[in-house]
Amino acid sequence: MGTITKRGDKYLRKQLIHGARTVVNHAHKKDDDLNLWVTAIKQRRGVNKAAVAVAHRLARLMWILLQKMNITAPYVHATRFKVMFKHQVRLASSS
């Protein structure tokens, strides 16, 4: 695990950290793989480092999804997504 850098968009970084703190705070209520990983990091390293690790993981996941342009969510408004990125979007449900 690395540190969170000051490079990039400050607003996006702030939003990722806020979302990650929410995931860390509610991880003990669930028992899926992600939340078990978050709980283990939180116990080993502390709340703040766990939040940064979750934010890093979310950022990497978002990057992969944007690069592949593959939507795997059960419901996404595809026309808005197409207009936003001006690319063809291959929906997982249509394949």
C-alpha distances in whole Angstrom, upper triangle without the diagonal:
4,7,9,12,16,17,18,21,20,22,20,17,19,20,16,15,19,18,15,17,20,18,16,20,21,19,21,24,23,23,21,18,16,17,17,13,13,16,14,11,13,15,13,11,13,14,13,9,10,12,9,7,10,11,9,10,13,13,13,15,18,17,18,21,22,23,24,26,27,27,27,27,31,32,32,34,34,37,35,32,34,35,32,31,34,33,34,32,32,32,31,34,37,35
4,7,9,13,14,16,18,18,20,18,15,17,19,16,15,18,18,16,17,20,19,18,21,23,21,24,27,26,26,24,21,19,20,20,16,16,18,17,13,15,18,15,13,15,15,13,10,11,12,9,8,12,11,9,11,14,13,13,16,18,17,19,22,22,22,25,27,27,28,28,29,32,33,32,35,35,37,34,32,34,35,31,30,33,33,34,32,33,33,32,36,38,37
4,6,10,11,14,16,15,17,16,12,14,16,14,12,16,17,14,16,19,18,17,20,22,21,24,27,26,27,25,23,20,21,21,18,16,19,18,14,15,18,16,13,14,14,11,9,11,11,7,8,12,11,9,12,14,13,14,17,18,18,20,22,23,23,26,27,28,29,29,29,33,34,32,34,35,37,34,31,34,34,31,30,33,33,35,33,34,34,34,37,39,38
4,7,9,11,12,11,14,12,9,11,13,11,10,13,15,13,14,17,17,16,19,22,21,24,26,26,27,25,23,20,21,22,19,17,20,19,16,16,20,18,15,15,14,11,10,12,10,7,9,11,9,8,11,13,11,13,16,16,16,18,21,21,21,24,25,27,27,27,27,31,31,30,32,32,34,31,28,31,31,28,27,30,30,32,31,32,32,32,35,37,37
4,5,8,11,10,13,12,9,12,14,13,12,16,17,16,17,20,20,20,23,25,24,27,30,29,30,29,26,23,24,26,22,20,23,23,19,20,23,22,18,19,18,14,13,15,14,10,12,14,12,10,14,15,12,14,17,17,16,19,22,21,22,25,26,28,28,29,29,33,33,31,32,33,34,31,29,31,31,27,26,30,30,32,31,33,33,33,37,38,38
4,7,8,8,11,11,9,11,14,13,13,16,18,17,18,21,22,22,24,26,26,29,32,32,33,31,29,26,27,28,25,23,26,26,22,23,26,25,21,21,20,16,16,18,16,13,15,17,14,13,17,17,14,16,19,18,18,21,23,22,23,26,27,29,29,30,30,34,34,31,32,33,34,31,28,31,30,26,26,29,30,33,32,34,34,35,38,40,39
4,7,8,11,11,9,12,14,14,14,17,19,18,20,23,23,23,26,28,28,31,33,33,34,32,30,26,28,29,26,24,28,28,24,25,28,27,24,24,22,19,18,20,18,14,16,18,14,13,17,16,13,15,18,17,16,19,21,19,20,24,24,27,27,29,29,33,32,30,31,31,32,29,26,28,28,24,23,26,27,30,29,31,32,33,36,37,37
4,6,9,8,8,11,13,12,14,16,17,17,20,22,22,23,26,27,27,31,32,32,33,31,29,26,27,29,26,25,28,29,25,26,29,28,25,25,23,20,19,21,18,15,17,17,14,13,16,15,12,14,17,15,13,17,19,17,18,21,21,24,24,26,26,30,29,27,27,27,28,25,23,24,24,20,20,23,24,27,26,28,29,30,33,35,35
4,6,5,6,9,10,11,12,14,16,17,19,20,21,22,24,26,27,30,31,31,33,31,29,26,27,29,27,25,28,29,26,26,30,29,26,25,23,20,20,21,18,16,18,18,14,14,17,15,12,15,17,15,14,18,19,17,18,22,21,24,24,26,25,29,28,25,25,26,26,23,21,23,22,19,19,22,23,26,25,28,28,30,33,34,34
4,6,5,6,9,10,11,12,14,15,16,19,20,21,22,25,25,29,30,30,32,30,29,26,26,29,26,24,27,28,25,24,28,28,24,23,21,18,18,19,16,14,17,17,13,14,17,16,13,17,19,16,17,20,21,19,21,25,24,26,26,27,27,30,29,26,27,28,28,25,23,26,25,21,22,25,26,29,28,31,31,32,35,36,37
4,5,5,6,9,10,11,12,14,15,17,18,20,21,23,24,28,28,29,31,29,28,25,25,28,26,23,26,28,25,24,28,28,25,24,21,18,19,20,16,15,18,17,13,15,17,15,13,17,18,15,16,20,20,18,21,24,23,25,24,25,24,27,26,24,24,25,26,22,21,24,23,19,20,23,25,28,26,29,29,30,32,34,35
4,5,5,6,9,10,11,12,14,16,17,18,20,21,22,26,27,26,28,26,25,22,23,26,23,21,24,26,23,23,27,27,24,23,20,18,18,18,15,13,15,14,10,12,14,12,10,13,14,12,13,16,16,15,18,20,20,21,21,22,21,24,23,21,22,23,24,20,19,21,21,17,18,21,22,25,23,26,26,27,29,31,32
4,5,5,6,9,10,10,12,14,15,16,18,20,21,24,26,25,27,25,24,20,21,24,21,19,22,23,20,20,24,24,21,20,17,14,15,15,12,10,13,12,8,10,12,11,9,12,14,13,13,17,18,17,19,22,22,23,22,24,23,26,26,24,25,26,27,24,22,25,24,21,21,25,25,28,26,28,28,28,31,33,33
4,5,5,6,9,10,11,13,14,15,17,19,20,23,24,25,27,26,25,21,21,24,22,19,22,23,20,20,23,24,21,19,16,13,15,15,11,11,14,13,10,12,15,13,12,15,17,15,17,20,20,19,22,25,24,25,24,25,24,27,26,24,25,27,28,25,23,26,26,22,23,27,28,30,28,30,29,30,32,35,35
4,5,5,6,8,10,11,12,14,15,17,18,22,22,22,25,23,23,19,19,23,21,18,21,23,20,20,23,24,22,20,17,15,16,15,12,12,14,12,9,12,14,11,11,14,15,13,15,18,18,17,20,23,22,23,21,22,20,23,22,21,22,23,25,21,20,23,23,20,21,24,25,27,25,27,26,27,29,31,32
4,5,5,6,9,10,11,12,14,16,16,20,21,20,22,21,20,16,17,20,18,15,18,20,17,17,21,21,19,18,15,13,13,13,9,9,11,9,5,8,10,7,7,11,12,11,13,16,16,16,18,21,20,21,20,20,19,22,22,20,22,23,25,22,20,23,24,20,21,25,25,27,24,26,25,25,28,30,31
4,5,5,6,9,10,10,12,14,15,18,20,20,22,21,20,16,16,19,17,14,16,18,15,15,18,19,16,15,12,9,11,10,6,7,9,8,6,9,11,10,10,13,14,14,16,19,19,19,22,24,24,24,23,23,22,25,25,24,26,27,29,26,24,27,28,24,24,28,29,30,28,29,29,29,31,33,34
4,5,5,6,9,10,11,13,14,17,18,19,21,21,21,17,16,19,18,15,17,20,17,16,19,21,18,16,12,11,13,12,8,10,12,10,8,12,14,12,13,16,16,16,18,21,20,21,24,25,25,25,23,23,22,24,24,23,25,26,28,25,24,27,27,24,25,29,30,31,29,30,29,29,31,33,34
4,5,5,6,9,10,11,12,16,16,16,19,18,18,14,14,17,16,13,16,18,16,15,19,20,18,17,13,13,14,12,9,10,12,9,7,11,12,9,11,14,14,13,16,18,18,19,22,23,22,22,20,20,18,21,21,20,22,24,26,23,22,25,26,23,23,27,27,29,26,27,25,25,27,30,31
4,5,5,6,9,10,10,14,15,15,17,16,16,12,11,14,13,10,12,15,13,12,16,17,15,13,10,10,10,8,5,7,8,5,5,9,9,8,10,13,13,13,16,18,18,19,22,23,23,23,21,21,19,22,23,22,24,26,28,26,24,27,28,25,25,29,29,30,27,28,27,26,28,31,32
4,5,5,6,9,10,13,14,15,17,17,17,14,12,15,14,11,12,15,13,11,14,16,14,12,8,8,10,8,5,8,10,8,8,12,13,12,14,17,17,17,20,22,22,23,25,27,27,27,25,24,22,25,25,25,27,29,31,28,27,30,31,28,29,32,32,34,31,32,30,30,31,34,35
4,5,5,6,8,11,12,13,16,16,17,13,12,15,15,11,13,16,15,13,16,18,17,14,11,11,13,11,8,12,13,10,10,14,14,13,15,18,17,17,20,22,22,23,26,27,26,26,24,22,20,22,23,23,25,27,30,27,26,29,30,27,28,32,32,33,30,30,29,28,29,33,33
4,6,5,6,9,10,10,13,12,13,10,8,11,11,8,10,13,12,11,14,16,16,14,11,12,13,10,8,11,11,8,9,13,12,11,14,16,15,16,19,20,20,22,24,25,25,24,22,20,19,21,21,22,25,27,29,27,25,29,30,27,28,31,31,31,28,29,27,26,27,31,31
4,6,5,8,10,11,13,13,13,10,8,10,10,6,7,10,9,8,11,13,12,10,7,9,10,7,6,10,10,8,10,13,12,12,15,17,17,18,21,22,22,24,26,27,28,27,25,23,22,24,25,26,28,30,33,30,29,32,33,30,31,34,34,35,32,32,30,29,31,34,34
4,6,7,9,11,14,15,16,13,10,12,13,10,9,13,12,10,12,15,14,12,8,11,13,10,9,13,13,11,13,16,16,16,18,21,20,21,24,25,25,27,29,30,30,29,27,26,24,25,26,27,29,32,34,32,30,34,35,32,33,36,36,37,34,34,32,31,32,36,36
4,6,6,8,11,12,14,12,8,11,13,10,9,13,14,11,14,17,17,14,12,14,16,12,12,15,15,12,15,18,17,16,19,21,20,21,24,25,24,26,29,29,29,28,25,24,21,23,24,25,28,30,33,31,29,33,34,32,32,36,36,36,32,32,30,29,30,33,34
4,5,6,8,9,10,8,5,7,9,7,6,10,11,9,12,14,15,13,11,14,14,11,11,14,13,11,14,16,15,15,18,19,18,20,23,23,23,26,28,28,28,27,25,23,21,23,24,25,28,30,33,31,30,33,35,32,32,36,35,35,32,32,29,28,29,33,33
4,6,7,10,12,11,7,8,10,9,6,10,12,10,11,14,15,14,12,16,16,13,14,17,16,14,17,20,18,18,22,23,22,24,27,27,27,29,32,32,32,30,28,26,24,25,27,28,32,34,37,35,33,37,38,36,36,40,39,39,35,35,33,31,32,35,36
4,7,10,12,12,8,10,13,11,10,13,15,14,15,18,19,17,16,19,19,16,16,20,19,16,19,22,20,19,23,24,23,24,27,27,27,30,32,32,32,30,27,25,23,23,25,27,30,32,35,34,32,36,37,35,36,39,38,38,35,34,31,29,30,34,34
4,6,9,9,6,8,11,10,10,13,15,14,15,18,20,19,17,20,20,16,17,20,18,15,18,20,18,18,22,22,20,22,25,25,24,27,30,29,29,27,25,22,20,21,23,25,28,30,33,32,30,34,36,34,34,37,36,36,32,31,28,26,27,31,31
4,7,8,6,6,10,10,10,12,14,15,15,18,19,19,18,21,20,17,18,20,18,16,19,21,18,18,22,22,20,23,26,25,24,28,29,29,29,27,25,22,21,21,24,26,30,31,35,34,32,35,37,35,35,38,37,36,32,31,29,26,27,31,30
4,6,6,6,9,10,11,12,14,15,17,18,20,20,19,21,20,17,17,20,17,15,18,19,16,16,20,19,17,20,23,21,21,24,26,25,26,23,21,18,18,19,21,23,27,28,32,31,29,32,34,32,32,35,33,33,29,28,25,23,24,27,27
4,6,5,6,9,10,11,12,14,16,17,18,19,18,20,19,15,16,18,15,13,16,17,13,14,18,17,15,18,21,19,20,23,24,23,25,22,21,18,18,20,23,24,28,29,32,31,29,31,34,32,31,34,32,32,28,27,25,22,24,28,27
4,6,5,6,9,10,11,12,14,15,16,16,15,17,16,12,13,14,12,9,12,13,10,11,15,14,13,15,18,17,17,21,22,22,23,21,20,17,17,19,21,22,26,27,30,29,26,29,32,29,29,32,30,30,27,26,24,22,24,27,27
4,5,5,6,9,10,10,12,14,15,15,13,16,15,11,12,15,12,10,13,15,12,13,17,17,16,18,21,20,21,23,25,25,26,24,22,20,19,21,23,24,28,29,32,31,29,32,34,31,31,34,33,33,30,29,27,25,27,30,30
4,5,5,6,9,10,11,12,14,14,14,17,15,12,14,16,13,12,16,17,14,16,19,19,18,21,23,22,23,26,27,27,28,26,25,22,22,24,26,27,31,32,35,34,32,35,37,34,34,37,36,36,32,31,29,27,29,32,32
4,5,5,6,9,10,11,12,13,13,15,13,10,12,13,10,9,13,14,11,13,16,16,15,19,20,20,21,24,25,25,27,25,24,22,22,24,26,27,31,32,35,33,31,34,36,33,32,36,34,34,31,30,29,27,29,32,31
4,5,5,6,9,10,10,10,9,11,10,7,8,11,8,7,11,12,11,12,15,16,15,18,20,20,21,24,25,26,27,26,24,22,22,24,26,27,30,31,34,32,30,33,35,32,32,35,34,34,31,31,29,28,30,33,32
4,6,5,6,9,10,10,9,12,12,8,11,13,12,11,14,16,14,16,19,19,19,22,24,24,25,27,29,29,30,29,28,26,25,27,29,30,33,34,37,35,33,37,38,35,35,39,38,38,35,34,32,31,32,36,35
4,5,5,6,8,10,11,13,12,9,12,14,12,12,16,16,15,17,20,20,20,23,25,25,26,28,30,30,31,30,29,27,27,29,31,32,35,36,39,38,35,38,40,37,37,40,39,39,36,36,34,32,34,37,36
4,5,5,6,7,8,10,8,6,9,10,8,9,13,13,13,15,17,18,18,21,22,23,24,27,28,29,30,29,29,27,27,29,31,31,34,35,38,36,34,37,39,35,35,38,37,38,35,35,34,32,34,37,37
4,6,5,5,5,8,7,5,8,11,10,10,13,14,14,16,19,20,20,22,24,25,26,28,30,31,32,31,30,28,28,30,31,32,35,36,39,37,35,38,39,36,36,40,39,40,37,37,35,33,36,39,38
4,6,6,8,11,10,9,12,14,13,14,17,18,18,20,22,23,23,26,28,28,29,32,33,34,35,34,33,31,30,33,34,35,38,40,42,40,38,41,43,40,39,43,42,43,40,40,38,36,38,42,41
4,6,9,11,9,9,13,14,12,14,17,17,17,20,22,22,23,26,27,28,29,31,32,33,35,34,34,32,32,34,36,36,39,41,43,41,39,42,43,40,40,43,42,43,40,40,39,37,39,42,41
4,7,8,6,7,10,11,10,12,15,15,16,18,20,20,22,24,25,26,28,30,31,32,34,34,33,32,31,34,35,36,38,39,42,40,37,40,42,38,38,41,41,42,39,39,38,37,39,42,41
4,6,6,6,9,10,11,12,14,16,17,18,20,21,23,24,26,27,29,30,32,33,34,34,33,32,31,33,35,35,37,39,41,39,37,40,41,38,38,41,41,42,39,40,38,37,39,42,42
4,6,5,6,9,10,10,12,14,15,16,18,20,21,22,24,26,27,28,30,32,32,32,31,30,28,31,32,32,34,36,39,36,34,37,38,35,35,39,39,40,37,37,36,35,37,40,40
4,5,5,6,9,10,11,12,14,15,16,19,20,21,23,25,26,27,29,31,31,31,30,30,29,31,32,32,34,35,38,35,33,36,37,33,33,37,37,38,36,37,36,35,37,40,40
4,5,5,6,9,10,10,12,14,15,17,18,20,21,23,24,26,27,29,30,30,29,29,28,31,32,32,34,35,38,35,33,36,37,33,33,37,36,38,35,36,35,34,36,39,39
4,5,5,6,9,10,10,12,14,15,16,18,20,21,23,24,26,27,28,28,27,26,25,28,29,29,32,33,36,33,31,34,35,32,32,35,35,36,33,33,32,31,34,37,36
4,5,5,6,9,10,10,12,14,15,16,18,20,21,22,24,26,26,26,25,24,24,26,27,27,29,31,33,30,28,31,32,29,29,33,33,34,31,32,31,30,32,35,35
4,5,5,6,9,10,10,12,14,15,16,18,20,21,22,24,25,26,25,25,24,27,28,27,30,31,33,30,28,31,32,28,28,32,31,33,30,31,31,30,33,35,35
4,5,5,6,9,10,11,12,14,15,17,19,20,21,23,24,24,24,23,23,26,27,27,29,30,33,30,28,31,32,29,28,31,31,32,29,30,29,28,31,34,33
4,5,5,6,9,10,10,12,14,15,16,18,20,21,22,22,21,20,20,23,24,23,26,27,30,28,25,28,29,26,26,29,29,30,27,27,26,25,28,31,30
4,5,5,6,9,10,10,12,14,15,16,18,20,21,21,20,20,20,23,23,22,25,26,28,25,23,26,27,24,23,27,27,28,26,26,26,25,28,30,30
4,5,5,6,9,10,11,12,14,15,17,19,20,20,20,20,20,24,25,24,26,26,29,26,24,26,27,24,23,27,26,27,25,26,26,25,28,30,30
4,5,5,6,9,10,11,12,14,15,17,18,18,18,17,18,21,22,22,24,25,27,26,23,25,27,24,23,26,25,26,23,24,23,22,25,28,27
4,5,5,6,9,10,11,12,14,15,16,16,15,15,15,18,19,18,21,22,24,22,19,22,24,21,20,23,23,24,21,22,21,20,23,26,25
4,5,5,6,9,10,11,12,14,15,16,16,16,17,20,21,19,21,22,24,21,19,21,22,19,18,22,21,22,20,21,21,21,24,26,26
4,5,5,6,9,10,11,12,14,15,15,16,17,21,22,20,23,22,25,23,19,22,23,20,19,22,21,22,20,20,20,20,23,25,24
4,5,5,6,9,10,11,12,12,12,12,13,17,18,17,20,19,22,21,17,20,22,19,17,21,19,20,17,18,17,17,20,22,21
4,5,5,6,9,10,10,11,11,12,13,16,17,15,17,17,19,17,14,17,18,15,14,18,17,18,15,16,16,16,19,21,21
4,5,5,6,9,10,11,12,14,15,19,20,17,19,18,20,19,15,17,19,16,14,17,16,17,15,17,17,18,21,22,22
4,5,5,6,8,9,11,12,14,18,19,17,19,18,21,20,16,17,19,17,15,18,16,16,14,15,15,15,19,20,19
4,5,5,6,6,7,9,11,14,15,13,16,14,17,16,12,14,17,14,13,15,13,14,11,12,12,12,16,17,16
4,6,5,7,9,11,13,17,17,14,15,14,16,15,11,12,14,12,9,12,11,12,10,12,13,14,17,18,18
4,6,8,11,13,16,19,19,17,18,16,18,17,14,14,16,14,11,13,11,12,11,12,14,15,19,19,18
4,5,9,11,14,17,18,16,17,15,17,17,13,14,16,15,12,14,11,11,9,9,11,12,15,16,15
4,6,10,12,15,15,13,14,11,13,13,10,10,13,12,9,11,8,8,6,7,9,10,14,14,14
4,6,9,12,13,11,13,11,14,14,11,12,15,14,12,14,11,10,7,6,6,7,11,11,11
4,6,8,9,8,10,9,12,13,10,11,15,14,13,15,13,11,8,7,6,6,9,11,11
4,6,9,9,12,12,15,16,13,15,18,17,16,18,16,15,11,9,7,6,8,11,11
4,6,6,10,11,15,14,12,15,18,17,17,19,18,16,13,12,9,8,9,12,14
4,7,10,11,15,15,14,17,19,19,19,21,20,18,14,13,9,8,8,11,13
4,7,9,12,12,12,14,17,17,18,19,18,17,13,13,10,10,9,12,15
4,6,9,9,8,11,13,13,14,16,15,14,11,12,9,11,11,13,15
4,6,6,7,9,11,11,13,14,14,13,11,12,10,13,13,14,17
4,6,5,6,9,10,11,11,11,10,7,9,8,11,12,12,14
4,5,5,6,9,10,10,11,10,9,12,11,15,15,14,17
4,5,5,6,9,10,11,12,11,14,13,16,17,17,20
4,6,5,6,8,9,9,8,11,11,14,15,16,18
4,5,5,5,6,6,6,10,11,15,16,15,17
4,6,5,8,9,10,14,15,18,19,19,21
4,6,8,11,11,15,15,19,20,20,22
4,5,8,9,13,14,17,20,19,20
4,7,9,13,15,18,20,19,20
4,6,10,12,15,18,16,17
4,7,10,13,15,13,14
4,6,9,11,10,11
4,6,9,7,8
4,5,5,7
4,6,6
4,6
4
